[in-house]
Structures are given as structure tokens and as C-alpha cells.
Amino acid sequence: MALTIPADEHTLFTVRKHWFVLVEHILAIFLFGVIGFALLLVIASFFVGENNLIVIEYSILFLGGFVIMWTMLFIIWLNYYLDAWVLTEKRIFDIEQFSLFSRGVSEARLDRIQDISVEMKGLIRTFLDFGSIRIQTAGEKKEFIICDVPHPEKVREHISRTMDVLAGKRFGAENV
């Protein structure tokens, strides 16, 4: 499912999730890796000289876990990179990567947007200035929720300005 933008529209900007969201997931994966390595060291220290077969078996399990950890890191990065919101002169696209081989693309025409609101909950989100944007539309998909956007208030203002420009082109500058 590819994103196709008509030739008469230009991409104004693309937004991805805040970098902190990626760091959160990466730290969790590395924490599990460190715990696994620590368990390997503890088991190895108990069984040194007694039964090296247990240490070898656990080492193989650890290496398998290490491969799984790197695969999970790749999938997390891929989901982070491929989740995007694209604003054009006439529409906003929500590209959501659900899993490695599952993706959804939704779009809303800017002239159908009825309300845009910003929500930042929590100390970290407020301090690092990222949060969610809710866009209510009159279209088939009633609500777009864009989560973990960096500088959500600036993004909201940019969408609003683009909507105003579009309304000015449709109705004439004197009505804006």
C-alpha cells in the first residue's frame, strides 16, 4: 500500500514520532539483554569446572536471544521510521505501520477538518514537548489521532494555517 500524492499537490511537511519514543523501546530491549547476560555470568560462575554442558547450553540460548533482540530492535526502528503523517496543500495522510508486513494509510481532506486539539500528558511529554494531536473530520474516518508528535502545538498551527490558505483559495481572500 503505497502513498500516492497527486501531481497538483506538494508535500508541505512530514512528521514522525518524537525520538524519546524510540529511545524508550530501545532501552527496554537492552535492559532485557543485560539481564540475560548477567544471568549467563551467574550461571557460568556456579557451574565452572562442574558441568560445562550447562554453560554451553545457556550460551547458545543467550546467542539465540541476542539474535532475537537485534531483530526486535530492527522492527522497532522500522515501525518508528515508517509511521508518519504527511501534510499536503489539500490533505493530511496518516501512515501507520502496525507490524513488519502490515500497514495502513488513511487520509483526510483539509476542507473536511472540523476541529484540531493538542494533548500532552505527563512530565516527560511536557518537558520534551511532545504529545498527541486529535483531528476530527466530517469524513468517513471521524477522528485522526497522531500520537507522540514533537512540538504538537506548532504542528497544529501549521495545519490550521494550511487550512486557512486552502479556504482562502476556495472562497476568495476577502472571506478569510
Backbone hydrogen bonds, N-H to C=O, Kabsch-Sander energy under -0.5 kcal/mol:
donor,donor_aa,acceptor,acceptor_aa,energy
4,T,2,A,-0.6
5,I,3,L,-0.6
9,E,6,P,-1.7
12,L,87,L,-3.2
13,F,87,L,-1.4
15,V,85,W,-2.8
18,H,148,D,-2.8
21,V,18,H,-1.2
22,L,18,H,-0.8
23,V,19,W,-2.1
24,E,20,F,-2.5
25,H,21,V,-1.7
26,I,22,L,-2.4
27,L,23,V,-2.8
28,A,24,E,-1.7
29,I,25,H,-2.0
30,F,26,I,-2.6
31,L,27,L,-2.2
32,F,28,A,-1.8
33,G,29,I,-1.9
34,V,30,F,-2.6
35,I,31,L,-2.3
36,G,32,F,-2.2
37,F,33,G,-2.2
38,A,34,V,-2.5
39,L,35,I,-2.3
40,L,36,G,-1.9
41,L,37,F,-2.1
42,V,38,A,-2.3
43,I,39,L,-2.8
44,A,40,L,-2.6
45,S,41,L,-2.1
46,F,42,V,-1.6
47,F,43,I,-1.9
48,V,44,A,-0.8
50,E,47,F,-1.1
51,N,47,F,-1.3
54,I,51,N,-0.8
55,V,51,N,-0.8
56,I,52,N,-2.3
57,E,53,L,-2.5
58,Y,54,I,-2.5
59,S,55,V,-2.2
60,I,56,I,-2.1
61,L,57,E,-2.2
62,F,58,Y,-2.7
63,L,59,S,-2.5
64,G,60,I,-2.3
65,G,61,L,-2.5
66,F,62,F,-2.3
67,V,63,L,-2.1
68,I,64,G,-2.2
69,M,65,G,-2.6
70,W,66,F,-2.2
71,T,67,V,-2.1
72,M,68,I,-2.6
73,L,69,M,-2.3
74,F,70,W,-2.1
75,I,71,T,-2.3
76,I,72,M,-2.7
77,W,73,L,-2.4
78,L,74,F,-2.7
79,N,75,I,-2.8
80,Y,76,I,-2.3
81,Y,77,W,-2.8
82,L,78,L,-2.7
83,D,79,N,-1.5
84,A,82,L,-0.6
84,A,95,I,-2.2
85,W,15,V,-2.1
86,V,93,F,-1.7
87,L,13,F,-2.7
88,T,86,V,-0.5
88,T,91,R,-3.2
89,E,10,H,-0.7
92,I,108,A,-2.4
93,F,86,V,-3.0
94,D,106,S,-3.2
95,I,84,A,-3.0
95,I,93,F,-0.6
96,E,94,D,-0.7
96,E,104,G,-3.2
97,Q,95,I,-0.5
98,F,96,E,-0.8
98,F,102,S,-1.9
99,S,102,S,-1.5
102,S,99,S,-1.1
104,G,96,E,-2.8
106,S,94,D,-2.4
108,A,92,I,-2.3
110,L,90,K,-3.1
112,R,109,R,-1.7
113,I,110,L,-1.0
114,Q,136,Q,-3.3
115,D,136,Q,-1.5
117,S,134,R,-2.5
119,E,132,S,-2.7
126,T,122,G,-1.8
127,F,123,L,-2.9
128,L,124,I,-2.9
129,D,125,R,-0.7
130,F,125,R,-2.2
131,G,149,V,-1.9
132,S,119,E,-2.9
133,I,146,I,-2.4
134,R,117,S,-2.9
135,I,133,I,-0.5
135,I,144,F,-3.0
136,Q,115,D,-2.7
136,Q,134,R,-0.5
137,T,142,K,-2.9
138,A,112,R,-1.7
142,K,140,E,-1.0
144,F,135,I,-2.9
146,I,133,I,-3.0
146,I,144,F,-0.5
147,C,145,I,-0.7
149,V,131,G,-3.4
151,H,129,D,-3.1
155,V,151,H,-1.9
156,R,152,P,-2.6
157,E,153,E,-2.3
158,H,154,K,-2.2
159,I,155,V,-2.4
160,S,156,R,-2.6
161,R,157,E,-2.7
162,T,158,H,-2.1
163,M,159,I,-2.3
164,D,160,S,-2.4
165,V,161,R,-2.3
166,L,162,T,-2.4
167,A,163,M,-2.7
168,G,164,D,-2.2
169,K,165,V,-1.9
170,R,166,L,-1.9
171,F,167,A,-2.6
172,G,168,G,-1.4
175,N,172,G,-1.5
176,V,173,A,-1.0
